[in-house]
């Protein structure tokens, strides 16, 4: 196992791309076993704050109480995606499938404030990859169903698995009855079926990706888990430290399409963070903020995060040095190679990148591009 600590900022990539990006909707039909947690009525700021405080002490999260009853869920959900491919890329038949975290949507991966410096999509395309990002169910332009019983982690894992299958078998096509710039003829036949799929997640998206490779270990050629690292401090810092609002009350114009149980994070990162957030990036990040559901907060423990013996691909963890949410502010000294090996005992390699000066929202930090370059070189070192 290797551990990388970036010593200095690396130069930004120079973009000379022949690429095409298309945004469109896909219909994803899935079924999953969610759970009935019995929590409702989060439909004003007072209840949202109370919920955040209760998360740190409820027995439903600590596993000390009876298990919540299983709740089968099935449906067809409209998911908004962005598919980009580089027609000159040597790795254009390898797809990177990106899954964002809570309080964000797919724009986290394709930051348009100085994109040459901050966009992961640009970096991956410049390295020759095809890239698919999507708004998770409940966020962005995707469907926003019931926040308690439907939008939970088990269903999100099944949606990710189904999107992966669509990309692999060539059925990743726009759903009917939509206005879209997509023209299927623009996609060469050799791109229709991606041979290799690399899953990249951030934060809650990394939890989902870890759950995916733990449950369906053969769907992924490799995985990069950012903003996530199994360690002794994981989960120590309570959500109440960040704070929640009821989304429609926080911003009635922006979140009018959210119903009861959709909450939004209102804490603003400190502008004096040593990672060097710029004021422009802080404002831009705030403009992209998305609600998360009560069901997602409660259901993370319902997916397979503890043991993934059948996953045999390479695995990279990327965390900020000062990530409070994942490592209680010190990611250099809190993780154990033995613990990682115990969770993923048959992974072909497990590598950890600790990004200096960075916090949780890695893509917004001034050394984001340096981290991208390390991860992309890591993929190349594994033949991907």
Phi, psi and omega per residue, in radians:
X1 nan 2.402 3.125
X2 -1.950 2.616 3.041
X3 -2.241 2.164 -3.090
X4 -1.872 2.386 2.999
X5 -2.219 1.923 -3.098
X6 -1.105 2.295 -3.088
X7 -1.630 -0.412 -3.079
X8 -2.732 2.850 3.086
X9 -1.206 2.403 3.074
X10 -1.670 2.679 -3.124
X11 -1.110 2.601 3.119
X12 -1.180 2.649 3.096
X13 -1.195 2.623 2.960
X14 -1.669 2.268 -3.017
X15 -1.664 2.124 3.023
X16 -2.413 1.286 -2.915
X17 -1.851 2.466 2.875
X18 -1.937 1.589 -2.988
X19 -2.337 2.777 3.057
X20 -2.356 2.305 3.085
X21 -2.109 2.433 3.117
X22 -2.330 2.417 3.035
X23 -1.970 2.328 -3.109
X24 -2.831 2.968 3.090
X25 -1.701 2.536 2.956
X26 -2.182 2.582 3.039
X27 -1.623 2.165 -3.095
X28 -2.048 2.001 3.132
X29 -1.719 2.123 -3.056
X30 -2.514 2.836 2.916
X31 -2.424 2.631 -3.084
X32 -2.698 2.895 3.030
X33 -1.835 1.715 3.009
X34 -1.494 -2.938 3.112
X35 -2.405 2.595 3.119
X36 -1.624 1.797 -3.057
X37 -1.528 -0.201 3.069
X38 1.293 0.324 3.121
X39 -1.831 2.194 3.098
X40 -2.509 3.123 3.007
X41 1.389 0.357 3.068
X42 -1.549 1.431 -3.059
X43 -2.408 0.507 2.902
X44 -2.783 2.966 -3.057
X45 -1.106 -0.641 -3.119
X46 -1.097 -0.802 3.128
X47 -1.185 -0.569 3.109
X48 -1.153 -0.747 3.107
X49 -1.143 -0.737 3.113
X50 -1.077 -0.684 3.108
X51 -1.100 -0.762 3.132
X52 -1.071 -0.726 3.116
X53 -1.151 -0.701 -3.095
X54 -1.225 -0.432 -3.094
X55 -1.007 -0.525 -3.081
X56 -1.393 -0.127 -3.082
X57 -2.341 -0.049 -3.121
X58 -1.220 2.398 3.140
X59 -1.162 -0.415 -3.141
X60 -1.098 -0.447 3.118
X61 -1.608 -0.511 -3.073
X62 -1.523 -0.028 3.105
X63 1.195 0.251 -3.130
X64 -1.556 -0.344 3.137
X65 -1.678 -3.127 3.101
X66 -1.130 2.563 3.140
X67 -1.144 2.395 3.104
X68 -1.128 2.570 -3.093
X69 -1.126 2.521 3.088
X70 -1.147 2.572 -3.103
X71 -2.394 1.677 3.105
X72 -1.088 2.357 -3.140
X73 -2.302 2.361 3.102
X74 -2.510 2.558 3.113
X75 3.067 3.036 3.020
X76 -1.998 2.157 -3.025
X77 -2.109 2.476 3.141
X78 -1.578 2.080 -3.079
X79 -2.019 2.311 3.140
X80 -1.628 2.292 -3.061
X81 -2.259 2.787 2.929
X82 -2.169 2.125 3.112
X83 -1.974 2.150 3.117
X84 -2.158 2.463 3.039
X85 -2.484 2.647 -3.105
X86 -1.902 1.909 -3.011
X87 -1.203 -0.249 3.093
X88 -1.796 0.013 -3.031
X89 -1.321 2.381 3.129
X90 -1.262 -0.261 -3.108
X91 -2.017 0.466 -3.020
X92 -1.159 -0.277 3.078
X93 -1.599 0.069 3.003
X94 -1.784 2.172 -3.105
X95 -1.785 2.265 2.920
X96 -1.668 2.108 -3.110
X97 -1.849 1.970 -2.953
X98 -1.774 2.326 3.128
X99 -2.193 2.050 -3.083
X100 -1.395 2.986 -3.095
X101 -1.671 -2.889 3.067
X102 -1.219 2.699 3.075
X103 1.080 0.471 3.101
X104 -2.595 3.031 2.925
X105 -2.317 -2.886 -3.033
X106 -1.123 -0.278 3.121
X107 -1.132 -0.306 3.060
X108 -0.966 -0.587 -3.076
X109 -1.483 -0.261 -3.028
X110 -2.330 1.034 -3.069
X111 -1.080 2.233 -3.077
X112 -1.723 0.014 2.971
X113 -1.515 1.794 -3.055
X114 0.981 1.080 -3.015
X115 -1.096 -0.514 3.114
X116 -1.074 -0.402 -3.109
X117 -1.718 -0.476 -2.969
X118 -2.118 -0.276 -3.031
X119 -1.445 2.060 3.049
X120 -1.191 -0.604 3.109
X121 -1.026 -0.787 3.096
X122 -1.040 -0.778 -3.102
X123 -1.098 -0.761 -3.129
X124 -1.182 -0.732 3.102
X125 -1.090 -0.723 -3.131
X126 -1.112 -0.412 3.090
X127 -1.583 0.069 3.021
X128 1.714 0.068 -3.076
X129 -1.526 2.716 2.838
X130 -1.512 2.619 -3.023
X131 -2.393 2.269 3.054
X132 -2.144 2.082 3.024
X133 -2.042 2.715 -3.089
X134 -2.554 2.635 2.967
X135 -1.409 2.057 3.097
X136 -1.018 2.712 3.070
X137 -0.898 2.286 3.140
X138 1.651 -0.078 -3.092
X139 -2.227 2.855 3.017
X140 0.927 -2.212 -3.106
X141 -1.696 0.028 3.115
X142 -1.384 2.942 3.129
X143 -1.022 2.678 -3.097
X144 -2.289 1.305 -3.117
X145 -1.392 -2.918 -3.081
X146 -0.869 2.254 -3.031
X147 -1.449 -0.196 -3.082
X148 -1.694 -0.938 -2.978
X149 -1.806 -0.318 -3.062
X150 -1.779 -1.003 -3.059
X151 -1.391 1.447 3.126
X152 -2.237 2.901 -3.085
X153 -1.039 -0.777 -3.133
X154 -1.014 -0.698 3.115
X155 -1.210 -0.654 3.112
X156 -1.093 -0.670 3.095
X157 -1.091 -0.743 -3.130
X158 -1.172 -0.612 3.077
X159 -1.134 -0.751 3.114
X160 -1.089 -0.736 3.110
X161 -1.084 -0.729 -3.095
X162 -1.221 -0.705 3.071
X163 -1.071 -0.704 3.091
X164 -1.038 -0.794 3.134
X165 -1.107 -0.679 3.126
X166 -1.111 -0.712 3.127
X167 -1.185 -0.583 -3.095
X168 -1.362 -0.616 -3.048
X169 -1.742 0.078 3.035
X170 1.498 0.288 -3.141
X171 -1.810 0.298 3.118
X172 -1.376 1.417 -3.081
X173 -2.235 2.691 3.130
X174 -1.061 2.524 3.069
X175 -1.278 2.877 -3.075
X176 -1.268 2.807 3.015
X177 1.044 0.880 3.038
X178 -2.405 2.665 3.021
X179 -1.590 2.214 -3.055
X180 -2.699 2.623 3.052
X181 -1.389 -0.069 -3.059
X182 -1.145 2.310 3.008
X183 -2.243 1.911 -3.067
X184 -0.952 -0.496 -3.128
X185 -1.193 -0.297 3.141
X186 -1.314 -0.293 -3.109
X187 -1.641 1.883 -3.132
X188 -0.994 2.603 -3.050
X189 -1.017 -0.559 -3.102
X190 -1.233 -0.185 3.079
X191 -1.662 -0.156 -2.984
X192 -1.179 -0.519 3.134
X193 -2.163 1.967 -3.105
X194 -1.451 2.235 -3.082
X195 -1.297 -0.728 -3.107
X196 -2.125 2.385 3.103
X197 -2.190 2.138 3.090
X198 -1.855 2.152 3.129
X199 -1.636 2.255 3.127
X200 -2.169 2.195 -3.134
X201 -2.180 2.850 2.977
X202 -2.320 2.277 3.037
X203 0.956 -2.096 3.119
X204 -1.008 -0.573 3.052
X205 -1.123 -0.527 3.040
X206 -1.288 -0.633 3.030
X207 -1.016 -0.807 3.140
X208 -1.109 -0.712 3.135
X209 -1.142 -0.721 3.079
X210 -1.104 -0.711 3.070
X211 -1.106 -0.618 3.120
X212 -1.123 -0.882 -3.076
X213 -1.279 -0.358 3.052
X214 -1.316 -0.584 -3.098
X215 -1.639 -0.644 -3.125
X216 -2.218 1.287 -2.936
X217 -1.184 -0.282 -3.058
X218 -1.685 0.027 -3.088
X219 -1.435 -0.247 -3.005
X220 -2.132 2.330 3.067
X221 -1.350 -0.502 3.119
X222 -2.895 2.862 3.116
X223 -2.440 2.428 3.028
X224 -2.074 2.016 -3.083
X225 -1.880 1.865 -3.127
X226 -1.799 2.627 -3.109
X227 1.080 0.546 -3.130
X228 -2.778 2.344 3.122
X229 -2.823 1.991 3.070
X230 -1.014 2.147 -3.121
X231 -2.846 2.984 -3.014
X232 -1.217 -0.243 -3.128
X233 -1.776 -0.035 -3.081
X234 -1.070 2.166 3.117
X235 1.504 0.013 -3.128
X236 -1.208 -0.739 -3.101
X237 -1.365 2.090 -3.015
X238 -1.339 2.621 3.086
X239 -1.023 -0.524 -3.132
X240 -1.038 -0.403 3.110
X241 -1.172 -0.340 3.113
X242 -1.728 -0.665 3.084
X243 1.597 2.554 3.128
X244 -2.240 2.529 2.918
X245 -2.025 2.772 2.942
X246 -1.314 2.146 -2.928
X247 -0.963 -0.879 -3.112
X248 -1.132 -0.407 3.095
X249 -1.444 -0.572 3.106
X250 -1.113 -0.762 -3.123
X251 -2.615 1.510 -3.048
X252 -1.006 -0.642 -3.108
X253 -1.229 -0.739 -3.046
X254 -1.380 -0.616 -3.001
X255 -1.995 0.528 -3.115
X256 -1.186 -0.324 -3.139
X257 -1.547 0.100 3.090
X258 -1.702 2.530 -3.121
X259 -1.882 -2.968 3.128
X260 -0.947 2.374 3.095
X261 1.670 -0.049 3.045
X262 -1.637 2.126 -3.069
X263 -2.124 2.731 -3.129
X264 -2.289 2.486 -3.127
X265 -1.381 2.259 -3.064
X266 -1.958 -0.061 -3.130
X267 -1.228 2.426 3.103
X268 -1.866 2.268 3.137
X269 -1.052 2.567 -3.142
X270 -1.203 2.193 -3.094
X271 -1.182 -0.244 3.133
X272 -1.663 0.183 3.076
X273 -0.898 2.358 -3.082
X274 -1.079 -0.279 3.100
X275 -1.238 -0.304 3.039
X276 1.425 0.776 2.952
X277 -0.959 2.388 2.999
X278 -1.548 2.713 3.097
X279 -1.031 -0.662 -3.139
X280 -1.092 -0.721 3.125
X281 -1.204 -0.641 3.085
X282 -1.075 -0.795 -3.141
X283 -1.165 -0.701 3.119
X284 -1.125 -0.786 3.126
X285 -1.066 -0.690 3.116
X286 -1.118 -0.606 -3.138
X287 -1.211 -0.404 -3.130
X288 -1.577 -0.073 -3.008
X289 -0.974 2.376 -3.114
X290 -2.214 2.584 3.079
X291 -1.232 2.760 3.000
X292 -2.172 2.822 -3.037
X293 -1.774 2.708 3.035
X294 -1.002 -0.716 -3.138
X295 -1.059 -0.623 3.121
X296 -1.181 -0.754 3.125
X297 -1.030 -0.705 -3.026
X298 -1.411 -0.367 -2.901
X299 -1.850 0.055 -3.102
X300 -1.005 -0.656 3.141
X301 -1.250 -0.100 -3.103
X302 -1.541 -0.040 3.096
X303 -1.912 2.853 -2.978
X304 -1.390 1.645 3.126
X305 -1.913 -0.191 -2.939
X306 -1.635 -0.393 -3.022
X307 -2.796 2.077 -3.123
X308 -2.265 1.219 -3.000
X309 -1.242 -0.380 -3.031
X310 -1.620 -0.125 3.107
X311 -1.352 2.172 -3.026
X312 -2.071 0.101 3.137
X313 -1.506 3.077 3.061
X314 -1.341 2.639 -3.048
X315 -2.405 2.264 3.083
X316 -2.143 2.340 2.998
X317 -1.819 2.375 3.101
X318 -2.242 2.067 -3.122
X319 -2.341 2.639 3.038
X320 -1.317 2.532 -3.125
X321 -0.975 -0.650 -3.056
X322 -1.929 0.546 -3.111
X323 -1.182 1.872 -3.127
X324 -1.257 -0.706 -3.053
X325 -1.136 -0.672 -3.042
X326 -1.652 -0.691 -3.012
X327 -2.159 0.249 -3.096
X328 0.959 0.607 2.993
X329 1.631 0.010 3.133
X330 -2.568 1.567 -3.095
X331 -1.471 -0.139 3.139
X332 -1.280 -0.641 -2.975
X333 -1.974 0.276 -3.008
X334 -1.975 -0.179 -3.086
X335 -1.863 2.753 -3.101
X336 -2.184 2.213 3.053
X337 -0.977 -0.604 -3.133
X338 -1.139 -0.662 3.119
X339 -1.157 -0.779 3.133
X340 -1.082 -0.729 3.120
X341 -1.146 -0.589 3.123
X342 -1.189 -0.619 -3.142
X343 -1.324 -0.697 -3.095
X344 -2.136 1.195 -2.941
X345 -1.177 -0.380 -3.073
X346 -2.005 0.199 3.036
X347 -1.066 2.456 -3.084
X348 -1.157 -0.495 2.992
X349 -2.802 2.684 3.067
X350 -2.299 2.067 -3.113
X351 -2.164 2.606 -3.117
X352 -2.187 2.224 3.033
X353 -1.943 2.043 3.039
X354 -1.765 1.988 -3.025
X355 -1.537 2.081 -3.007
X356 -1.104 2.407 3.029
X357 1.290 -0.084 -3.032
X358 -1.592 2.712 3.017
X359 -1.850 -2.510 -3.000
X360 -1.365 -0.735 -3.070
X361 -1.446 1.283 -2.956
X362 -0.963 -0.702 -3.028
X363 -1.214 -0.227 -3.128
X364 -1.669 -0.039 -3.109
X365 -1.502 2.692 -3.034
X366 -1.193 -0.320 3.075
X367 -1.762 0.429 -3.124
X368 -1.020 -0.790 -3.083
X369 -1.081 -0.620 3.095
X370 -1.079 -0.719 3.086
X371 -1.146 -0.715 3.104
X372 -1.008 -0.767 -3.082
X373 -1.107 -0.681 3.113
X374 -1.107 -0.785 -3.112
X375 -1.154 -0.712 -3.131
X376 -1.186 -0.649 3.046
X377 -1.174 -0.606 3.096
X378 -1.089 -0.766 3.086
X379 -1.049 -0.793 -3.135
X380 -1.069 -0.609 -3.138
X381 -1.159 -0.325 3.094
X382 -1.799 0.286 3.073
X383 1.330 0.357 -3.115
X384 -2.040 nan nan
